Amino acid sequence: MKLLRLLANLGYGSRKDVAAMFREGRITDAEGEVLYADDRIEHARVRVDGEPLDPAPGMVLMLHKPVGYTCSTRDPGRVVYDLLPPRFRLRNPVLSTVGRLDRDTSGLLLMTDDGQLLHRIVSPKAHLPKVYEATLARDLRGDEAALFASGTLLLESETAPLRPAALHVLGPRRARLVLTEGRYHQVRRMFAAVGNHVEALHRSRVGGLGLGGLAPGHWRLLAAADLARLFDSPPDAETA
C-alpha cells in the first residue's frame, strides 16, 4: 500500500492533509530520510514528525474507562474516544468498542479495529468471563449467590433465563460478580431483581486480562501476549 493511503487510513488526515504533510517533509524513515507519498516501505520504519507510525489495522487497546464517559460516537457529552489520540477516531477500518460500559460504569474496556477479533470476544459461544465489583444501596440478603448461580433468574421483559453467574461477597454492601454473557445493563438488572440497587459498578477483568494498574482515563496497546491472556481465563474469579 502506498504511504499516502496508509497514513490516511490510519487517521492522520484526509488524503489532501496527508499529501501536505509529505510536502512539508514531516514523513521520514527511521534514519530521518524524507519519504514520498508513492513510497512503499516497512510499516515499522515510518516516522511522522519523528514518532513511530500508529499500529497497522488489527490494533487492540485497553482503556481504563472512568465514570461519566459513554461508548457512543454520537453522544453530545464525553465519549471514550475523547481519551484517545483524535486520529484514532478517523481510522479505517473503524476503531470500535468491544461491547459497552454504560456512563456510570468504570473499568476495563477493550477497543479494536479487527472485526473478527471483536466478534470472537463478544460471541455468546465464547463464554468469556467478565468480572465486576458492585457497591450496593442495601445489605445483601444472603440468598443472591445461590439464585445467581442457579441459571433460573429471569430478568424483567426477557423470556430466557440468565446463565449461571458466580457472586462473591466482599462486604455487607459489596460484591464481585462473574458473568459469561453480556445482556443490557445485566449486573444492575440482576441486583434490581433481588430488590437492591447498584450505586457504583466497576469492571476489573475480561477473560484472563486485568487492568494491571492502568490509571483511570489511561490506555495502552495490547500485544500478542496480552491477547493470549485474554482468552486464558483465571480458574478462580476470587483472584481477579
Secondary structure, DSSP 8 states (H G I E B T S, - for coil): --HHHHHHHTTS--HHHHHHHHHTT-EEETTS-B--TT----GGGEEETTEE----SS-EEEEEE-TT-BS-SS-SS-BGGGGS-GGGGG-SS--EESS---TTEEEEEEEES-HHHHHHHH-GGG---EEEEEEESS---S-HHHHHHTT----TT-SS-----EEEEEETTEEEEEESS--TTHHHHHHHHTT--EEEEEEEEETTEE-TT--TT-EEE--HHHHHHHTS--S-GGG-
